[in-house]
């Protein structure tokens, strides 16, 4: 990709160096240039982003850029300059680095998946609190697999079935599941919400979901790095932002065991409408929790009536799900 004007890293002496020979003392100059480039692009976190990009390129921690004066080759400097140019175009930093931390886990991310947010860690915390020992948990719209992996990593006694309609997203999730050594307890299924469950399993103890919940009309007003780069399908919740959440609430009783719970991350102003929908669907003890900004961001409830085995169109019970190959 061609860098924006002014994005190339300058050489102080104009000397052509052997790219195989690292040069010490260059990191601070590169950081200063990177911060200048990103600040000119209007990024409020210019210095921090420049630090993370250079540290990622060199394979060191951010503080080491100042304390250890790591050597930088011409090749590394060129790759850093390219990353700066892309970040100046508002490509998300996490996509450039290729990872994001979530619940203490280092997870691969890319343009096929939504970048895990800190507020979703609270969703995981509530889900874990609602999960009895030895449970089967269903993560709907798993994306990168961040929620599924966090639950499985925290609870070795729990099995997780993670569902997504996107084959590309499931490819990313599969890499994370494998890298974290969770393949024996996290199963990935491709399909639309509950559809793949109907073809393979009995009742589950908990359903957790972080569905798209931004109203369609709001998408164009989001920051450029969100609206232009993150997958719209993971953001757009329909006219009022609640289309997918309503489908999850309506479908959950068919797959939840007696006393099973549903917990969902929701959008601002959606708590009242979705609480009512959950009560109509047969959930009791419906409650909400707020995020760090005071927004009612999470909703949960327990199911009174049992689901029983999920059946196919002919009424025959299905067997429990096992590892499934992605399409």
N, C-alpha and C positions, 0 to 999 in steps of 0.2 A: 504494500500500500504506500502511495506517495505521502510524505509527511506534509502537514500544513506549513506555509511559509514561516520560517523562523524556528521550526521545530527541530532542525538538525543540531546535534551537539557540536559546539565549536572546538577547534583545536587551537590552543593558545599560541603554539609556535609554527603551525602550518607544516610541520614535518610529517612525512608519510612514514608510519611505523609498521613494523611487522606484526600482523594481527595475532601471530602466535606468541608474541612476547608481551605479557601483562605489564602494565605501567602502574607503579605505586603512587599514592598521593593524588589520584585523579578523582576519587569518589566524591570528595566535597565539591570539586568543580562541576562534576556531572549533576550532583544534586542541585546546586545553585541554578544551573541551566534548566534542569527539569522543572524546578519550581517556577522559574520565569515563564517557561512555555505554557505550563498548565494554568498559571495565574492569568496569563494573557487570554486563555481560552474561557475564562470566567469560572473556573473550578474553585470553590471555597476551601477545599482541602488539598490545595496544590502541593504544598511541601510534604505533607504526609503521604500523598499518592506517589510523589517522586521517590520518596524513601522506600516505600513498599515495592515499587517497580524495580528499583536498582537492587535492593536486597534480594528480591526474588530472582533476578537475573544472575546474581553472584552466588546465590545459595547460602546467604548469611542472614542473621537477625538484623533488624533495623539499627539497633544501637551499635552494632559492630561497624557500621559505616563511619562512625565517629571515633570509636575507641581503638579499632584495629587497622584502620587505613588499608582496606583490602585492595589488592592489585586488580586492575581492570584491563582486559585486552581490548584491542580495537574491535574485534568481533563482538565481544560483550557490550561494548559501548554502542555499536551499531544496532544491536538488538534492543538495547535500552532506548535508543532514539526512536526506533520504530514503535515501541510500546508507548512512548510519550506521545507520538503523533496520533495513535489510535485513541489514547485516553483524552487527548485534546478534542477529539471528535465525539466525546462523551460515551465511548464504549465503557461499560461498567468495569471498574477496577478488578472485581472478582473474576470476570471473564478473561481478563488479560493475565491474571495470576494463575487462573485455572482451578482455584479452590476457594473455599470459605470455611471458617470455623463455626460449628454449631453444636451446642451442648458438649463442648470439649472435644468434638470429633473434627478431624480435617476431612472435608468432603469435596470431591471434584464437582465443579459446576461449569456450565457452558451455555451458549445461546439457546439450547433446547429446553432449559429449565429455569424456573424462577430462582433467584438468589435467596437462600435462606435468610430470614430476618431475625433479629434478637427477640422480637415480641413472640415469635412462634415457639421459643423455648418455654414460655409460660404455658402454652398449649400442651407441650410435652409433659411438663410438670403435673398439670391437672390430669392428663390422661394416665400417667403412672399412678397417681393417687387413686384413680377409679378402677385400676386393673387388679383383680384378685390373683392370687398365686396360680400358676399353671394355665393362665388364660390364653385364648386365641384373640389377637387384636387385628382389626382390619383398618388399614390406612388408605383412605380414598383420595385419589389425585396426588399420588406420592411424589411426582416430579423427580427431584434429585435423590429421593429416598431419605431425606434428612430426618423426618419424623419417625419413619419406620426403623431406621438404623439407630436413632437415639433411644427409642424404647427398647429395642432388642439388646443394645449394648448395656443399658441400665438394668435390665431384668433378664438374666440368663434362663429363668423359668418360663418365659413367655415366647410364644410363637407369633409371628407377624405375617399377615398377607397384605401385600402392597399392590394397589391397583392404579393404573393410569391408562388413558386412551391413546397417549402418544408413544409410539415405538422408540422415537429418538430419546424421549425423557427416560423411558425404561432402560435404554442402553446406558445412560449416565448412572441411573440408580443401581444397575447391575455391577458397574465398576466399583461403586461405593460399597455395596454389600460384600463383594469379593475382597476388596482391599482391607475391610474391617474384620474379615473372617467370620461373617454372619450368615453365610450361605446355607448353613444347616437349619437356621431358624427364621429366615426371611425369604418368603416366596413372592416372586413378582408375577403379576397377571396383567395382560393387556385387555382393556375393554372399557366400556362406558359405565362408570360407577359400579352398580351391583351386578351388571350383566355377567361378568366372568365368574362371580361367586355362584350364580344359579347353576353353572355347569360343573361345579366342583366341590361343594362343601356343606357342612351342617352349620348350626348356629354359632355365632361368635359372641364373645363376652364384652367386647368394646369396639366401637367404631370411632375413629378419630379422623378429622378432615380439616384441611386448610384450603377450602375451595376458592375459586375466583369470586371476589365479592365487591369489586369496584363497579359502580354504575357505568354503563357504556358511555354516557355523555361526559363523564369525568375523565376518561382515558386521554383525550387530547390535551388536558390541562396538567397531566403528570410531568415530572421532570424528564428532560430529553433522554437521559440514560435509561429511564424506565420505559417510557412509551415507545421509543425507537428501537430498543435492543432486547428487552425481555419479552418472552412469548405472550402475545395478547390473550391466547387461550387460557393462560394461567392467571390473568388479571381481570378479564371482562366477565362480570356477573350478571349481565343482562340489564334491562332498563332501570331496575331499582337496585341492582347488585345482589339480589337474593334468589335469583332463578335456580342456581345450582344447589344452594343451601336448602331450598324448599324440596327439591327432588331427593336430597339425601335424607331429610327428615321423613318424607313420605315413604321412602323405601326401606328405611332402617328397621322398622318393626318386623319385616319379613325375614331378617337375617340375625337379629339379636336374640340371645338366650334370655330366659326369664331373669329379670333383675339386671340385664345387661345395660350398658350405658352408651350414650352418644355424646361426644364433645366436639365442638366446631369452633374454629376461628371465624369471626364475622366482622363486618364493616361498621363504621360509625353510624349510629341511628337505626340499626337493624335489630336491636335486642328485643324491642317490644313485639314487632311483627313475627319474629322467629320463635319467641317464647310462646306466643299464642299458637303457632303452627305445631310446636312440639306437644303442647297439651292436647290439641285436637288429635294428634297422631297416637296418643296414649301414653305419653311420657309423664312421669311424676317428678316431684322435687326439682323442677326446672329452675335453674339459677344462672346467673351471669357473673363474670369477673372482669375487672378493669385492667387495662395495660398501664404502663408507667406514666402515660399522659392523661390518665383518668377516663379513657374511653372504654365503654363496655365492649370488649374485644373478643370475649369467649362465652360460649353458652353450653350448658350440659344438662342432661336429664337421664333418668333411669326408666326402663320399660317395665310395666306391670305384668303384661301377659307374655307367655312363652312363644317362641317362634316355631320350634320343632324343626325337623330336617327340611332343607330346601329341596323342592321337587321340580322335575322338568315338566314339560307340557303334558306328558303322558301320565304324570303323577308318580313316577318311580323315584324313590329316594336316591340321592347322589352320594357318592363316597367322599370321604374327607380329601381335601386338596393336598397334592404333593408338589414337588418341584416342577415347574412348567417352563418349557422353552419359549422364548419370545418369538413373535412372528418376524 
